[in-house]
């Protein structure tokens, strides 16, 4: 078979943490126009798009270990400041740009890109969205993302909420595009109430979160109950799935890592274990997934794995578990210790974009969840005369007391241009600068995880 002459779609992804890199890179592969794979000259498969990754330098810049755990391949991957990234976007030509950042970062990049692309005949289609469940700061985070060509919603429910917010402030809501979480997948669960899906012990996994809950008391309570469950059920394997190792950061700051709490816990039962690794691989051996409000619950539900969202600390917005009201998954450790097996509500699950087509509505399927986004991007790329300038809702006129501070945090002025003295270098930093940077990052993490909790406890005396 002769090689394809189709020019690969060039995609750039800018991310500020390991989880956002995972979301951005996987989303990019799913929304790339045309087939995601094509046959090579010898019958082998070739990726029909080229992916360049950019990691925004900051407190949560992923380590090599975290990147390896995510397991997403890029043709190139480098760490940049905001100004360095904007310079690259002014010099390079891409078809699609995915901004996988916190809301403030997205807003800053939209204004910075509008500045560097001013007067440019052609620009990429700009895409953004959320890495998981949107349970807090809906209006704030969403309006900071306004201005992208596509604002991806991971479910029908999110798409409706997003459009309502944009319409409610008089902003254009046409960018909102319904998709699904890009990392769902895996084999459907086939185990029974008390039997594993494979020839192994029944396995309970607690998916920990870096910042939920955030107090030592609550995190110690959850660890105690998990250990207690292991002792009550010695025939089960009980796993504490951790997001990062001490000293690493992910999307949220983790001041009290469970690893350190476990070290002080005393003797742990032999069927209790701390694990890392890709969440999908951990779910391959999971018979019951337990969490407070982690996006892992949606991954688990998609595979029909019994899933529990804990109510022990209350059903509260600050915990994010209020998002699961109506899911059929809310339960307490007391119920789990007694053998409770949750039954998710099919209509609720369907509205969340997981296990699609499993409800009575018969709506859609996961395989087609990204078709609308892909078709929209193809249409925008073929628009005669190119795309119009980026026009975020927030401007120096609509938010004069808010926007300048957001831009300044990324060393950008009110018009999106770099501020004097902004950190940007044409060359990679030398060995001394790299050592200083690693030391500074380590000092910051030490302060977050060791010094800050001590000061907070002293303040409570």
Buried (B, 14 or more C-beta within 10 A) or exposed (E): EEEBEEEBBBBBBBBBBBBBBBBBBBBBBBBBBBEBEBBEEEEEEEBBBBBBBBBBBBEBBBBEEBBEBBEBEBEEBEBBBBBBBBBBBEEEEBBBBBBBBBBBBBBBBBBBBBBBBEEEEEBBBBBBBBBBBBBEEBEEBBBBBBBBBBBBBBBBBBBEBBBBBBEEEEBEBEBBBBBBBBBBEBEEBEBEEEEBBEEEBBBBBBBBBBEBBBEBEBBBBBBEBBBBBBEEBEEBBBBBBBBBEBEBBBBBBBBBBBBEBBEEBEEBBEBBBEEBEBBBEBBBBBBBBBBBBBBBBBBBBBBBBBBBBBBBBEBEEBBBBBBBEEBBBBBBBEBBEEEBBBEBBBEBBBBBBBBBEBBEEEBBEBEEBBEBBBEBBBEBBEEEEEBEEBEBBBEEEBBEEEBBEBBEEBBBBBEBBBEEEBEBEEEEEEEEEEEEBEEEBEEBBEEBBEEEEEEEEEEEE
